[in-house]
Amino acid sequence: MFPIPDRTPEFEYRLVKVLEHPVRIGFLKLLAGRGTLSAIEARDCLENGLPLSKVTYHVRVLNQFGLVEAAGQPDPDRGVPFRSTPNGQLALAALGHSPQEGS
């Protein structure tokens, strides 16, 4: 079972807003199938033509809300790998996606 996040109304409202964006949901879904993923790797699997800066921004937002976390040191070719946190897995499940679903 996943831990219940802080349940303040402001947190819940902001978390819902964070999870409204398709790039953020897409990144969480990709993580569910791969374990770790960097913004560079995700760029090719997400919306066509999306600049790396946009993907990096959305990953940073997921990180700020504790839905993903760094999973190692930056790699020159891959960038920083991220993994889903228990709260990220819970959020994905709440959106109706199973952890084994992937992309």
Sequence and secondary structure as in RCSB ss.txt:
>XXXX:A:sequence
MFPIPDRTPEFEYRLVKVLEHPVRIGFLKLLAGRGTLSAIEARDCLENGLPLSKVTYHVRVLNQFGLVEAAGQPD
PDRGVPFRSTPNGQLALAALGHSPQEGS
>XXXX:A:secstr
        HHHHHHHHHHTT HHHHHHHHHHHHHSEE HHHHHTTSSTT  HHHHHHHHHHHHHTTSEEE S  B
TTTB  EEE HHHHHHHHHTT  TT   
